[in-house]
Amino acid sequence: MQGADYFGSCDQLNFEEEKDLLVFNSDSGRTARFFRQVREGDPASQTSARTIRFWRKSGKVSVDEISGVQSFDVGGDDRRATPRR
């Protein structure tokens, strides 16, 4: 799945239209991966988990059974989302 500022890979992708929610699911023993570039020219952040939920309107991401996060934040710019740790 690919959008303007994100892309991901998974075993099963669901879309809940009323919530504008993408749900990336992986099979047992595997991980779904989600990449998002908040601003052009910046490196994309990466999330790996069993399940990844992405609300496209708000940009919120939640995960189940996380296996990794790689995020880049240079700070000082209110246009960027601040990664939650």
N, C-alpha and C positions, 0 to 999 in steps of 0.2 A: 504494500500500500504506500502511495506517495502523494503528498500534498505540496503546497507552495513552500513551506518551511519545515517539513517533517517527512520522514519515511520510516517504515518498519517492516519487520519480517516475523512471521508466526506460522503456526500450523492451522489455526482457524481465526478468522477475522469476523467480528460481528459489528453491526452499526445500529445504534438506537437513534432513529431520526428525531424523535421528539426531544431528546436530550442533546442532540448533536454530539454523540458519544461514540468513539471507536474503542472496541475492546479486542486487544491482541491476546490470544490464548495459545499456549504451547502444550504439547503432549507430555506425558510423564517422562522425566529424565532429560527434557529439552528446555530451552528458554526462548521466549519471545524477545525481540530486540526492537528498540524504539530510538530513533535519532531525531534531534530537533535543533535547528539553527535559528536562534532568536533574532540575530541581526546579520545581514549580509556581510561577508568577510570574516565573521567570527567562526571558530571551529564549532562543529555540532556537538551537543551533549549526547551521551548515550546511556540508555537504561536497559538492563537485562533482568527479566523476571519470568515467573511462570505465567502471570497474567498482568497486563498493562492496560490501564484505562486512560484515554485521552479525550478530554472535553475540548473540542475545537474552538468554541467561542471564547472560553475563559483561559485556555491554555493550561489548565490544571491537569496534572498527571498523578495517578495513584497506582500502586502495585501490590501484588500478592506474591509471596515467596521470592523476594528480590535476590538476585545473585550478583548484581554489580551496577555501579553508577559511575560515570565519568562526566564531570561537568566543568565548564570553564566560566569564570566570572571575574572580569577585570575591575568591576566596581566603578562607582562614580558616574553612572549613567542611569537615570531614572527610567529610560525606555526598556531596559533589560529586566527580565524576571530574575529574581534572586533565588538560586537553588535552595531547597530545604534540605537540611542534613538530618 
